[in-house]
Structure formats: structure tokens, C-alpha cells
Amino acid sequence: MPTVGELLRQILELQANGDKAAADRFIDRYTKWDPALHEVVAKNMRATETCALSARALRRARGMIHGRPAFAHASFTPNVNDTACAP
């Protein structure tokens, strides 16, 4: 499998040469997806996740619960861990 840099070099060459047939071959070669590969990639991504916030934690991090400011909601309890990975 080529590196990202090698793929970029190939793409730039294809663009510079304007060879549609070569571009089509490039696309056919690198745009296939293997379902078995999908699961390997997904498993690795899940294994490296450092933050998994619930929808409620995301709303709390954004300051809203049930459409009201989180601090006004009876269930609000500040929790640093809920907002540690919030955008």
C-alpha cells in the first residue's frame, strides 16, 4: 500500500498529465472498499477513542438540558469528566 505522500505524488502527476484513462485506473484501484477491512479499521478506531460522551453529557457540555440552561435543571451536577472532551 502506498503512503499518503506517494498517493499525492501520483494524483499531482495525473492532474499535470491530463490523462483521463490513467486517472480512471487510479480511481478504480483506490476506491474499492473491503468489508473485512472496514471491521478492522472500525475496531482500531474504537480502541483508540479517548472520549465517549452520551447525548446528555454533550448537551450538558453545551450548557443545555431539555432546552433549558443546564444550571437551571434539577439534575445538573457539574462533572469535569462529562465536559473533558466536549467540542
HELIX and SHEET records of a PDB file:
HELIX    1   1 VAL A    4  ASN A   17  1                                  14    
HELIX    2   2 LYS A   20  TYR A   30  1                                  11    
HELIX    3   3 PRO A   35  THR A   48  1                                  14    
HELIX    4   4 ALA A   55  ALA A   61  1                                   7    
HELIX    5   5 ALA A   70  ALA A   72  5                                   3    
HELIX    6   6 VAL A   80  THR A   83  1                                   4    
SHEET    1   A 2 MET A  64  ILE A  65  0                                        
SHEET    2   A 2 ARG A  68  PRO A  69 -1                                        
END                                                                             
